[in-house]
Amino acid sequence: MKIPKIISKEGREYILIKQYERYALYKDMMTESRECFTYDELGVLKEVVKPSKTARKGGVIVF
């Protein structure tokens, strides 16, 4: 998952300050105010990898 460092939304430019699990904190370059954007708002999808059921139960996966 790659988060953009600088974004432009609603005619304003924001710079990335910190990333959290579900959202990212950005600072407005003009007014210095801070705003949070969810990853859905940024158009970024988080990769989720689930182990198979046999691996979760301690089984061996054979291909």
Backbone hydrogen bonds, N-H to C=O, Kabsch-Sander energy under -0.5 kcal/mol:
donor,donor_aa,acceptor,acceptor_aa,energy
3,I,1,M,-0.6
7,I,14,Y,-2.2
9,K,12,R,-2.1
12,R,9,K,-2.0
14,Y,7,I,-3.0
15,I,27,K,-2.4
16,L,5,K,-3.0
17,I,25,L,-3.1
18,K,25,L,-1.3
20,Y,23,Y,-2.7
24,A,37,F,-2.7
25,L,18,K,-3.2
26,Y,24,A,-0.5
26,Y,35,E,-3.0
27,K,15,I,-2.6
28,D,33,S,-3.5
29,M,13,E,-2.5
32,E,28,D,-1.4
35,E,26,Y,-2.9
37,F,24,A,-2.4
39,Y,22,R,-1.2
42,L,38,T,-1.5
43,G,39,Y,-0.8
43,G,40,D,-0.5
44,V,39,Y,-2.7
49,V,47,E,-0.5
50,K,48,V,-0.6
56,R,52,S,-1.8
57,K,53,K,-1.5
58,G,55,A,-1.0
59,G,54,T,-3.0
62,V,60,V,-0.6
